[in-house]
Amino acid sequence: MQKICFGIIGLILIGCTGDYDPGNNLMDSNTEKKVSVIEERTSTIPSYRVVFDSSKMSSSSLLNDVLLDLENSFEKYTFKSTSNELKEKIENVEAKRFQKSLSADFDNDLFESVNTIDLVAVSPKNKEFNCIQIEQWSFESAEIADSCFESLTHYEEKEIHFMTVNWIWFKQESNLFFISSLSNNVTSNEMQNVKKIIAQEIEKNGAYRSVSFYE
């Protein structure tokens, strides 16, 4: 457990730095979850989807539109064949473990109301086991996504339950986009490159907001 603090625009709090930029995860039926690999054109980077409420299916993932852009500098993350890394990652998404922690630590249960999570795991080229995870969280309405994003931007320093915090968030309409890594700081070239690619793609659809957390 670490104490993490947060900053918006020019505000810097002791212990960590955040930045706020105004601007503009496998398939489920009503009774069971199923893993689905989405093949996007000629991309070699697979994406995965978890649908929690099949009666409120969102439109296709915007992440599919950035896969070819990502391939200029990134490749699919190679999950270790001798481990259960991918299986465990999927199980964590299905159980909403991260969303439950956010709900508790940011005092907003709406994080758990996500309908769909699309997941992409990439590595910088020639850095096979250096993983950066990109997720698109789709909610029923823009108002719910707004509430979750506002909880992040209005966060005040307190103790939260994450060992490592390297997070970049985007909010656009009813979606949150989440970039995270255990081995790359937000300020690293790799994370900033992913941030730029995501921003360039989603801004085609209109205004967005962004906030970052890092130690």
C-alpha positions as CSV (number, residue, x, y, z in Angstrom):
1,M,0.0,0.0,0.0
2,Q,1.3,3.4,-0.9
3,K,0.2,6.9,-0.3
4,I,-0.4,8.4,-3.7
5,C,-1.2,12.1,-4.4
6,F,-2.6,13.9,-7.4
7,G,-2.1,17.1,-9.4
8,I,-4.1,19.0,-12.0
9,I,-2.6,21.4,-14.5
10,G,0.0,23.4,-12.6
11,L,-0.8,21.9,-9.2
12,I,1.9,19.7,-7.8
13,L,1.4,17.7,-4.6
14,I,4.2,16.2,-2.6
15,G,4.9,12.5,-3.4
16,C,3.7,12.3,-7.0
17,T,2.8,14.4,-10.0
18,G,-0.3,14.4,-12.2
19,D,-1.2,16.4,-15.2
20,Y,-4.6,17.3,-16.5
21,D,-5.1,18.2,-20.2
22,P,-8.4,19.7,-21.3
23,G,-9.1,19.0,-24.9
24,N,-11.0,18.5,-26.8
25,N,-11.6,-6.3,-21.6
26,L,-13.5,-10.8,-23.5
27,M,-17.1,-11.5,-24.8
28,D,-20.2,-12.2,-22.7
29,S,-23.7,-13.6,-23.2
30,N,-26.5,-13.3,-20.7
31,T,-25.3,-16.5,-18.9
32,E,-21.6,-16.9,-19.6
33,K,-18.5,-15.0,-20.5
34,K,-16.5,-16.0,-23.6
35,V,-13.1,-14.8,-24.8
36,S,-13.0,-13.3,-28.3
37,V,-10.0,-12.2,-30.2
38,I,-10.8,-9.4,-32.6
39,E,-8.8,-9.5,-35.8
40,E,-8.6,-5.9,-37.2
41,R,-7.6,-5.8,-40.8
42,T,-4.0,-6.9,-41.1
43,S,-3.0,-6.0,-37.6
44,T,-0.9,-8.5,-35.7
45,I,-1.9,-7.0,-32.3
46,P,-4.9,-8.9,-30.9
47,S,-7.6,-7.2,-28.8
48,Y,-9.8,-8.8,-26.2
49,R,-13.3,-7.9,-25.0
50,V,-15.3,-8.6,-21.8
51,V,-19.0,-7.7,-22.0
52,F,-20.7,-7.5,-18.6
53,D,-24.2,-6.5,-19.9
54,S,-25.1,-7.9,-23.3
55,S,-28.4,-6.0,-23.3
56,K,-26.4,-2.7,-23.5
57,M,-23.7,-3.6,-26.0
58,S,-21.6,-0.6,-27.0
59,S,-20.4,0.2,-30.5
60,S,-17.2,-1.5,-31.7
61,S,-14.1,-0.6,-29.8
62,L,-12.2,2.6,-30.9
63,L,-9.0,0.7,-29.9
64,N,-9.4,-1.3,-33.1
65,D,-8.9,1.9,-35.1
66,V,-5.5,2.6,-33.5
67,L,-4.0,-0.9,-33.8
68,L,-2.3,-0.2,-37.1
69,D,-0.9,3.1,-35.8
70,L,0.4,1.3,-32.7
71,E,2.3,-1.2,-35.0
72,N,4.6,1.5,-36.2
73,S,6.4,1.5,-32.8
74,F,4.8,-1.4,-30.9
75,E,4.1,-5.1,-31.3
76,K,1.8,-7.5,-29.5
77,Y,2.9,-8.3,-25.9
78,T,4.2,-11.8,-25.7
79,F,2.5,-13.5,-22.7
80,K,4.9,-16.0,-21.3
81,S,3.9,-19.4,-22.6
82,T,4.9,-21.1,-19.4
83,S,2.7,-19.0,-17.2
84,N,-1.0,-18.2,-16.7
85,E,-0.4,-14.5,-17.2
86,L,-3.1,-13.9,-19.9
87,K,-5.6,-16.2,-18.1
88,E,-5.1,-14.4,-14.9
89,K,-5.4,-11.0,-16.6
90,I,-8.7,-12.0,-18.1
91,E,-10.0,-13.4,-14.8
92,N,-9.1,-10.1,-13.1
93,V,-11.0,-8.1,-15.8
94,E,-14.0,-10.4,-15.5
95,A,-14.1,-10.0,-11.7
96,K,-13.8,-6.2,-12.0
97,R,-11.1,-6.3,-9.3
98,F,-9.6,-3.0,-10.5
99,Q,-12.9,-1.3,-10.7
100,K,-13.9,-2.4,-7.2
101,S,-10.6,-0.9,-5.8
102,L,-11.3,2.3,-7.7
103,S,-14.8,2.4,-6.3
104,A,-13.5,2.1,-2.8
105,D,-10.6,4.4,-3.0
106,F,-12.2,7.1,-5.1
107,D,-15.6,6.9,-3.3
108,N,-17.6,6.2,-6.5
109,D,-19.4,2.9,-7.1
110,L,-20.1,3.9,-10.7
111,F,-16.7,2.5,-11.7
112,E,-18.2,-0.9,-11.3
113,S,-21.1,-0.1,-13.7
114,V,-18.9,-0.5,-16.8
115,N,-20.7,-2.4,-19.6
116,T,-17.7,-3.4,-21.8
117,I,-13.9,-3.5,-21.4
118,D,-11.7,-3.9,-24.5
119,L,-8.1,-4.7,-23.8
120,V,-4.9,-4.4,-25.9
121,A,-1.4,-5.4,-24.5
122,V,1.6,-4.1,-26.4
123,S,5.4,-4.0,-26.1
124,P,7.8,-1.5,-27.5
125,K,9.6,-3.2,-30.4
126,N,12.6,-5.1,-29.3
127,K,11.4,-5.1,-25.7
128,E,9.5,-8.3,-25.7
129,F,8.5,-8.5,-22.0
130,N,7.9,-4.8,-21.5
131,C,4.1,-4.6,-21.3
132,I,1.9,-1.5,-21.7
133,Q,-1.8,-2.2,-21.3
134,I,-4.5,-0.1,-23.1
135,E,-8.2,-0.5,-22.2
136,Q,-11.4,1.1,-23.4
137,W,-14.2,1.1,-20.8
138,S,-17.6,1.7,-22.2
139,F,-20.5,2.9,-20.0
140,E,-24.2,3.2,-20.6
141,S,-24.1,7.0,-20.7
142,A,-21.7,9.9,-20.9
143,E,-23.0,11.0,-17.5
144,I,-21.7,7.9,-15.8
145,A,-18.3,8.2,-17.6
146,D,-18.2,11.9,-16.5
147,S,-18.8,11.0,-12.9
148,C,-16.0,8.5,-12.9
149,F,-13.6,10.9,-14.6
150,E,-14.5,13.7,-12.2
151,S,-13.7,11.4,-9.3
152,L,-10.2,11.0,-10.7
153,T,-9.7,14.8,-11.4
154,H,-11.1,15.9,-8.0
155,Y,-9.2,13.3,-6.0
156,E,-7.5,14.6,-2.9
157,E,-4.5,13.0,-1.3
158,K,-5.3,9.9,0.7
159,E,-4.1,6.4,1.0
160,I,-5.1,4.1,-1.9
161,H,-4.5,0.5,-2.6
162,F,-2.2,0.3,-5.5
163,M,1.5,-0.7,-5.3
164,T,2.4,1.0,-8.6
165,V,0.6,3.9,-10.2
166,N,1.5,4.8,-13.8
167,W,-1.8,5.7,-15.3
168,I,-3.0,7.8,-18.2
169,W,-6.8,8.4,-18.5
170,F,-8.9,9.8,-21.4
171,K,-12.6,10.5,-21.2
172,Q,-14.7,10.9,-24.3
173,E,-18.5,10.7,-24.4
174,S,-19.5,7.4,-22.7
175,N,-15.9,5.9,-22.7
176,L,-12.9,6.0,-20.5
177,F,-9.5,5.0,-22.0
178,F,-6.9,3.7,-19.6
179,I,-3.2,3.3,-20.3
180,S,-1.1,1.6,-17.6
181,S,2.2,-0.2,-17.1
182,L,4.2,-1.8,-14.3
183,S,7.5,-1.1,-15.8
184,N,7.1,2.2,-17.7
185,N,6.6,5.6,-15.9
186,V,4.0,7.9,-17.5
187,T,6.8,10.3,-18.5
188,S,8.7,7.6,-20.5
189,N,8.9,7.8,-24.2
190,E,7.0,4.6,-24.6
191,M,4.0,5.7,-22.5
192,Q,4.0,9.2,-24.1
193,N,4.0,7.6,-27.5
194,V,1.0,5.5,-26.7
195,K,-0.7,8.5,-25.2
196,K,-0.1,10.5,-28.4
197,I,-1.4,7.8,-30.7
198,I,-4.6,7.3,-28.6
199,A,-5.2,11.1,-28.5
200,Q,-4.7,11.5,-32.3
201,E,-7.3,8.7,-32.9
202,I,-10.0,9.7,-30.4
203,E,-9.9,13.4,-31.2
204,K,-11.3,12.5,-34.7
205,N,-14.5,11.8,-32.8
206,G,-14.6,15.1,-30.9
207,A,-13.6,16.6,-27.6
208,Y,-11.9,14.6,-24.9
209,R,-10.3,15.2,-21.5
210,S,-7.1,13.6,-20.1
211,V,-5.5,13.1,-16.7
212,S,-2.3,11.3,-15.6
213,F,-1.1,9.8,-12.3
214,Y,2.5,8.8,-11.7
215,E,4.9,8.4,-8.8
